[in-house]
């Protein structure tokens, strides 16, 4: 899937409050958008690298450390950047915030209203 130039794509976690609200806000805009629930979608290493590069953050910075699955499996572990990238690739639901691709730009939606700031 070509992400960066394919219009708008929202990656969100459909099981958490922020993800649900951001999805609802984005859907209410009425513009054509591709919605990808991180509990159902898989992300390639390339897509994750595009996200991380555009946002100038590391894979570990994108992980929701409060998630019980993170706590059970990775809390306290020191991994290198490639290993954290692999964790996100295999467990995209651990991504902390919804991510919006719009017109070649990448945005973190730390609040539901951030989807309107594009």
C-alpha positions as CSV (number, residue, x, y, z in Angstrom):
1,X,0.0,0.0,0.0
2,X,1.4,3.4,-1.0
3,X,0.8,5.5,2.1
4,X,2.4,8.9,1.8
5,X,0.8,10.0,-1.5
6,X,-2.5,8.1,-1.2
7,X,-4.7,10.8,0.2
8,X,-5.6,10.6,3.9
9,X,-5.0,7.5,6.0
10,X,-5.7,7.3,9.8
11,X,-4.1,4.6,11.8
12,X,-5.8,4.2,15.1
13,X,-6.5,1.8,17.9
14,X,-10.2,0.9,17.8
15,X,-10.2,-0.4,21.4
16,X,-9.0,2.6,23.3
17,X,-10.8,5.9,24.0
18,X,-8.4,8.2,22.1
19,X,-8.5,6.0,19.0
20,X,-12.3,5.7,19.1
21,X,-12.7,9.5,19.5
22,X,-10.1,10.4,16.8
23,X,-11.8,7.9,14.4
24,X,-15.2,9.5,15.1
25,X,-13.9,13.1,14.6
26,X,-12.1,12.1,11.4
27,X,-15.2,10.3,10.0
28,X,-17.3,13.4,10.8
29,X,-15.2,15.5,8.4
30,X,-16.9,13.7,5.5
31,X,-13.8,13.7,3.4
32,X,-12.5,10.5,1.8
33,X,-10.2,8.8,4.2
34,X,-8.7,5.3,4.6
35,X,-9.2,4.1,8.2
36,X,-6.9,1.4,9.5
37,X,-7.6,-0.1,13.0
38,X,-4.2,-1.1,14.4
39,X,-5.9,-4.2,16.0
40,X,-6.7,-5.5,12.6
41,X,-4.1,-3.9,10.2
42,X,-0.5,-4.8,9.9
43,X,2.2,-2.2,9.3
44,X,5.3,-2.9,7.2
45,X,8.8,-2.0,8.4
46,X,8.9,0.6,5.6
47,X,5.6,2.3,6.7
48,X,6.9,2.4,10.3
49,X,10.2,3.8,9.2
50,X,8.4,6.5,7.2
51,X,6.3,7.4,10.3
52,X,9.4,7.5,12.6
53,X,11.5,9.5,10.2
54,X,8.7,12.0,9.5
55,X,8.0,12.5,13.2
56,X,11.7,12.5,14.1
57,X,11.1,10.0,17.0
58,X,12.3,6.5,17.8
59,X,10.2,3.3,17.7
60,X,10.3,3.2,21.5
61,X,8.9,6.7,21.8
62,X,5.8,5.5,19.8
63,X,5.0,2.6,22.2
64,X,2.2,2.8,24.7
65,X,4.1,1.7,27.8
66,X,0.8,1.7,29.9
67,X,-0.6,-1.1,27.8
68,X,-0.9,-4.3,29.9
69,X,0.5,-6.3,27.0
70,X,3.6,-4.1,26.9
71,X,3.9,-4.3,30.7
72,X,3.7,-8.1,30.7
73,X,6.2,-8.7,27.8
74,X,8.6,-5.8,27.4
75,X,8.7,-3.6,30.6
76,X,12.2,-3.0,31.7
77,X,13.8,-4.6,28.6
78,X,16.5,-2.7,26.8
79,X,16.2,-3.3,23.1
80,X,17.9,-1.5,20.2
81,X,16.0,0.6,17.7
82,X,15.6,-2.3,15.2
83,X,14.2,-4.6,17.9
84,X,11.6,-1.9,19.0
85,X,10.7,-1.4,15.4
86,X,10.1,-5.2,15.1
87,X,8.0,-5.1,18.3
88,X,5.7,-2.4,16.7
89,X,5.6,-4.3,13.4
90,X,4.4,-7.4,15.1
91,X,2.2,-5.6,17.6
92,X,0.9,-2.4,16.0
93,X,-1.8,-2.0,18.6
94,X,1.0,-0.9,20.9
95,X,1.2,2.4,19.0
96,X,0.4,5.1,21.6
97,X,-1.4,7.7,19.4
98,X,-3.5,7.7,16.2
99,X,-1.3,8.6,13.2
100,X,-2.7,10.6,10.3
101,X,-1.1,10.7,6.8
102,X,-2.5,13.6,4.9
103,X,-1.1,15.2,1.7
104,X,2.3,13.6,2.2
105,X,2.6,14.7,5.8
106,X,2.5,12.6,9.0
107,X,0.7,13.8,12.1
108,X,0.5,12.3,15.6
109,X,-3.0,12.8,17.0
110,X,-2.4,13.2,20.7
111,X,-5.9,14.5,21.2
112,X,-8.9,13.8,19.0
113,X,-9.0,17.4,17.8
114,X,-5.5,17.0,16.3
115,X,-7.1,15.3,13.3
116,X,-8.6,18.7,12.4
117,X,-5.2,20.5,12.5
118,X,-3.9,19.1,9.2
